[in-house]
Amino acid sequence: MWNRLKNLVLGVAILAACAAAAFTVASDMPWNRHSMPRNPVPSAVRNDAELTVTLPNYFTSGMVLQRGKPLAVKGKASVQSTLTITITDGKHTSSRTMRTAENGDFVADLQSLPAQLQPYSLNISSHGTTVAHIDKVYVGDVFLAAGQSNMEVNYDKYYRDDDDAKANMGSALTRKDLPQTISDRQVHFIVTAARTTNETVSTDMDLPLREYCTDHWLTATGDDSDYLGYLPQFFAQHLREESPNIPIGIIQTAWGGTDIKPHMQGGAIFEHHIQPLTGLHIGGILWYQGEDDAQTNDRALAYLSRFAALIGQYRAVFDEKDLPFLYVQLARNSGAPYTPVIRQAQADALSMAEETKHLAMTVSIDTDKGTSAVIHPLGKDILAKRMADQWQAMRQGKTVPESPIAVEAVAKNGDKSRILVSFKTGTGDGLAARDPDFSKNATAGSLSSATDESVQGFEAAGSDGKFVEAKAVINADGRSLTISADGIDDIRQVRYQWTGTPTQRPFLYNDSGLPASPFTLSVERHLLGPDD
């Protein structure tokens, strides 16, 4: 009996020992994961000394994030990790904890915060340890200033050096004629260099920034204002006058002497100056470009399709199909033979873009203050005011002020010698002849004056295609014109200010004080009736 009991106890002990050994082996085996998901996500790195976070090189002190939209923060962690991203001023806080992608990339949209003059701070931490920090981040309105030299033109690059000044001013103006730069600590900006790479660009998130703004965003004060384009800084100034408690941010990517192709998706400028901004939210795009495309017929003819595509491509970068896109039609200048063709393409883009909402063009043929002899004329303050008015109207949901845009020419009452020209709805109200002020004293508030003279600058052509001077009469409705020309009984084409440098005055304006866009129109033959 005792032996049987002893053997039983010994057997139980042996079984227990075997079971324990089996459990120990099994728990160390990699296939024993009954309490874990089949495809586990790696746990966050706990050793914060091994974790680094890299932000785009334009995420620096003084930057501005767009109000009224999610606050976008993006970057790359050295390893996949869990990050807490916080923007706060002590009173208002927006925070989000998120996992990065497997390669460490992250894009986080934080809840919006109030726009204000006081800065916030941006902090990124992992398990309580700060891995990235920016001490001054503002929430306001942010704009991309893109295109070529008439958007880029500033004092530092174009007028500081004597040789540059001589080349850009000619005999049309002197340094005394140049506008006074603004002084406003609440206008913050960065500027890209005219290159697609440099030593400061280490990732595809970065912009090729100019040396003077690699450490932080500049403010438009003192000598620093000399680095910001005249047009975007005056645009910012007008917005600040309307909304003094809202900071403005400008990302200037304009590159002088460039045609439109490299600015488009796939082009070098787009790839290195625009695409790195993907994921960011902004208030709008400012565009002034086309002078180079006006140099050759093939580029001018292709401009409409290219520009319409570019508008959609830029809006896609910021993930907003109706993002405000404001652009300037080419100013007066005789240096490029196909300037009128580009102007027509720019006007046509208003209806040809994939999304026409929040798309606006500023006509510039009356803004140069008599300096049309140079490719970079004065009058950027006037253009800026018109563009600022358009953006404010878009933001407030009001009617956007637009220049008269001619859209149709038909025979009037069946009489082919008298052509009725009509305008885009709402743009041709209160048509009138006005005399533009081409003196250097002209301002946005006093740019043209009423006159009893007839509007000039119109031409007509018959079946032979030869244009002759035409007479334009503003009809009683104040919204349309009647065009006629001596010696032409069957008008086939009409056009207005079809020259690089329109000089025939008075110009045609609407009741918003905006000049009509130059145009060319074929007479709509199919609307003439069965006896045509």
CORMO-V179181 format. One record per helix or strand of 2 or more residues. SS is the DSSP state (hx for helix, st for strand). FROM is the first residue (numbers start at 1). LEN is the number of residues. If there is no record, write none. Layout:
# CORMO-V179181
ss:SS from:FROM len:LEN
ss:SS from:FROM len:LEN
This chain:
# CORMO-V179181
ss:hx from:2 len:27
ss:hx from:48 len:3
ss:st from:53 len:3
ss:st from:63 len:4
ss:st from:71 len:7
ss:st from:82 len:7
ss:st from:93 len:7
ss:st from:105 len:6
ss:st from:116 len:11
ss:st from:129 len:19
ss:hx from:149 len:4
ss:hx from:155 len:4
ss:hx from:162 len:8
ss:hx from:175 len:3
ss:st from:184 len:9
ss:hx from:211 len:3
ss:st from:218 len:3
ss:hx from:222 len:6
ss:hx from:230 len:13
ss:st from:248 len:5
ss:hx from:261 len:3
ss:hx from:268 len:10
ss:st from:284 len:5
ss:hx from:293 len:3
ss:hx from:297 len:21
ss:st from:325 len:4
ss:hx from:339 len:14
ss:st from:359 len:4
ss:hx from:380 len:17
ss:st from:406 len:7
ss:st from:415 len:9
ss:st from:432 len:5
ss:st from:448 len:3
ss:st from:458 len:4
ss:st from:467 len:3
ss:st from:471 len:4
ss:st from:480 len:5
ss:st from:493 len:4
ss:st from:507 len:3
ss:st from:519 len:4
ss:hx from:525 len:3
